[in-house]
Amino acid sequence: MIPIELNAKETLFEQIFLQSSMSTEILDKEGWCERINPKLSELFGVQPEHIEGKLYNIFKDEALKQAGVLPKLRKVFDEGISIEWEILFDIGVAAESQDIQVDEKVKKWFHNWAFPILDQKGKVSHVIIQHVDITQKKKDEQNLIASEARLRSYFNTPLYGIAITSLHKRWIEVNDALCSILGYTREEILATTWEAMTYLDDIAPDVALFNQMMAGEIDHYTLEKRFIHKNKSLVWAKLSVVCMRKEDKIVDFIVATIEDITEKKKTEQAFQERSEEAEKMNSFMMNREIKMIELKDEIIKLKNRIVELEKKSENEGSL
């Protein structure tokens, strides 16, 4: 007869086992699956009657064999140690290796723990293995890695200077293109602020827009400004700034792209100077034309006057 106290403990264990949100299987010392709980059935798509008893042996699992997990598991059974591991588990391969019926033959990522249950002599009598489905976590990690790779690729573009700056106008991170545009090393740039590297006359408009962004009135702005190159020359830049906000709308950091438009500005200035010269020349030529017309009129008038005088002289002589 089972003592009441022991029976109560077994009942408690049974309830914990069945209601646990952790996928759990109990294996005997030979590796045969004795029990699975409902959570395991849900995650692996297998019913108890299709796996419990002498139907599934963990050491005959081809998916675990291919993943190289079996040697680690053998230590749990033989040496009584606990282990944990992650695996992209092929449910289809595992099921087919022992003719187990499952709902779907899919691959899922699992984090697993295996720990021994010892008998009164300290020998392994059973092994409990628990699993957590981390498939979505792995997808999120892979998406994050891919996103970071895309961001890093964009950040390292040689076409534009790109910088991450703080709320206090300090450079936090800059790419090689920005260093090339301004002529400074990365360490030199990170040791100062973008305000300190801005041409004096262009600080006020930039800071005004920056303060509007910090106040939440705008989220981004664009302007043309001049930076001071390390060699003291001026670098014209098209600056685009956007702030990244936290969930509470507080600014976290600022991203700026800097396009070197110095040559464009020189071209525009040269064109402007040529236009002004052309305008002056056109004005000069127009004035000259007017003067020529006026001179021509004066000559005609003078000729007419001479003719009149000659006729008058002739008339007086005939008298």
Buried (B, 14 or more C-beta within 10 A) or exposed (E): EEEEEEEEEEEEEEEEBEEBEBBBBBBBBEBBBEBBBBBBBEBBBBBBEBBBEEBBBBBBBBBBBBBEBBEBBEBBBEEBEEBEBBBEBBBBBBBBBBEBEBEEEEEBBBBBBBBBEEEEEEEBEBBBBBBBBBBEEBEEEEEEEEEEEEEEEEBEEEEBBBBBBBEEBBBEBBBBBBBEBBBBEBEBBBEEBBEEBBBEEBBEBBEEBBEEBBEEEBEEBEBBBBBBBBEEEBBBBBBBBBBEEEEEEEBEBBBBBBBBBBEEBEEEEEEEEEEEEEEEEEEEEEEEEEEEEEEEEEEEEEEEEEEEEEEEEEEEEEE
